[in-house]
Amino acid sequence: MMGKVYIVGAGPGDVELLTLKAVRIIKEADVILYDRLVSEDILQLARPDCEIIYVGKEEGKHTPQDSINRMLVELSKVYRRVVRLKGGDPFVFGRGAEEALYLAQKGVEFEVVPGVSSVTGVPTYVGIPLTMRGVSSSFGVVTGHEGEGCYGVRWELSKYVDTLVVVMGVGKRQEIGRKLLELGRDAEEPVAFVERGCTSRQRVVVTSLGRLASDPPPVEPPALLVVGKVVDLINTLGKEVERWRQNPTVVIW
Ligand SMILES: C[S@@+](CC[C@H](N)C(=O)[O-])C[C@H]1O[C@@H](n2cnc3c(N)ncnc32)[C@H](O)[C@@H]1O
């Protein structure tokens, strides 16, 4: 018997942001391999007899990508429905495409289920629209992590887009701030970090690009960085702005 592997996007955190398709597949799974950014509430949807395996990449508990690929193939020989659950969308900075390619090469049947990416879901959730008539007519997304084997990031992109989103940029935030200023972005431009967006531990830090480059705020990963005038709209569109003002999970730096 050969099973099927479902590479499923789990969205940015809030269980209610899962797609109906993801919920059905998680409930039917025989085994689930999940990443660091998949929340406990989501795993609770699995059957009690479903085998649940953590394969995250955080320090100290790192599962190499090759082992994950091989595990998916091996598990498909044992189980009918193997679910590979990933934060956000599997094909947006999620290595889902590498896993799908490996399965294709090994002749394993697979299906990819899109998820709400943190790239769009997290800013929307806090009241930052990536585009807005008269304010932003374009956005770009880059990774702030240029590790081994990674494609060089084309930071010049930031010259051509109104709003820039940076994933995995916490560690290099000051360097990123400086680079964007060098490329001609305005020091007064507002920027926001959204930590653990769409979860109960969400925290937003708002500052300016100039300040980010000279005196960066403390921020913990996972966080998304949004740069652009649209960030100011959080003051009126943030659905919980009044509550935030009283108990600041929005920090002005
Ligand atoms: C390896 S990438 C995975 C992105 C994922 N595939 C997606 O579509 O959202 C991980 C990065 O995404 C961002 N991220 C993912 N979930 C997040 C969340 N709930 N809040 C803030 N940032 C998040 C962070 O920048 C984090 O370092």
The ligand as an SDF file (V2000), in Angstrom:
LIG
                    3D

 27 29  0  0  0  0  0  0  0  0999 V2000
    9.9330   29.9830    7.6050 C   0  0  0  0  0  0  0  0  0  0  0  0
    8.9020   31.3920    7.4110 S   0  0  0  0  0  0  0  0  0  0  0  0
    7.3880   30.5750    7.0900 C   0  0  0  0  0  0  0  0  0  0  0  0
    6.3450   31.4520    6.4540 C   0  0  0  0  0  0  0  0  0  0  0  0
    5.0280   30.7250    6.2360 C   0  0  0  0  0  0  0  0  0  0  0  0
    5.1460   29.6880    5.2630 N   0  0  0  0  0  0  0  0  0  0  0  0
    3.9050   31.6720    5.8470 C   0  0  0  0  0  0  0  0  0  0  0  0
    3.3800   31.6060    4.7320 O   0  0  0  0  0  0  0  0  0  0  0  0
    3.5200   32.4910    6.7140 O   0  0  0  0  0  0  0  0  0  0  0  0
    8.7650   31.9120    9.0680 C   0  0  0  0  0  0  0  0  0  0  0  0
    8.6140   33.4070    9.2150 C   0  0  0  0  0  0  0  0  0  0  0  0
    7.2950   33.8080    8.8700 O   0  0  0  0  0  0  0  0  0  0  0  0
    6.8820   34.8650    9.7080 C   0  0  0  0  0  0  0  0  0  0  0  0
    5.7350   34.3930   10.5150 N   0  0  0  0  0  0  0  0  0  0  0  0
    5.1220   33.2150   10.4210 C   0  0  0  0  0  0  0  0  0  0  0  0
    4.0660   33.1470   11.2630 N   0  0  0  0  0  0  0  0  0  0  0  0
    4.0290   34.3240   11.9140 C   0  0  0  0  0  0  0  0  0  0  0  0
    3.1740   34.8880   12.9010 C   0  0  0  0  0  0  0  0  0  0  0  0
    2.1380   34.2130   13.4100 N   0  0  0  0  0  0  0  0  0  0  0  0
    3.4160   36.1480   13.3300 N   0  0  0  0  0  0  0  0  0  0  0  0
    4.4430   36.8600   12.8200 C   0  0  0  0  0  0  0  0  0  0  0  0
    5.2880   36.3850   11.8840 N   0  0  0  0  0  0  0  0  0  0  0  0
    5.0830   35.1390   11.4330 C   0  0  0  0  0  0  0  0  0  0  0  0
    8.0590   35.2230   10.6030 C   0  0  0  0  0  0  0  0  0  0  0  0
    8.8020   36.2360    9.9580 O   0  0  0  0  0  0  0  0  0  0  0  0
    8.8170   33.9070   10.6270 C   0  0  0  0  0  0  0  0  0  0  0  0
   10.1800   34.0990   10.9320 O   0  0  0  0  0  0  0  0  0  0  0  0
  1  2  1  0
  2  3  1  0
  2 10  1  0
  3  4  1  0
  4  5  1  0
  5  6  1  0
  5  7  1  0
  7  8  2  0
  7  9  1  0
 10 11  1  0
 11 12  1  0
 11 26  1  0
 12 13  1  0
 13 14  1  0
 13 24  1  0
 14 15  1  0
 14 23  1  0
 15 16  2  0
 16 17  1  0
 17 18  1  0
 17 23  2  0
 18 19  1  0
 18 20  2  0
 20 21  1  0
 21 22  2  0
 22 23  1  0
 24 25  1  0
 24 26  1  0
 26 27  1  0
M  CHG  2   2   1   9  -1
M  END
$$$$
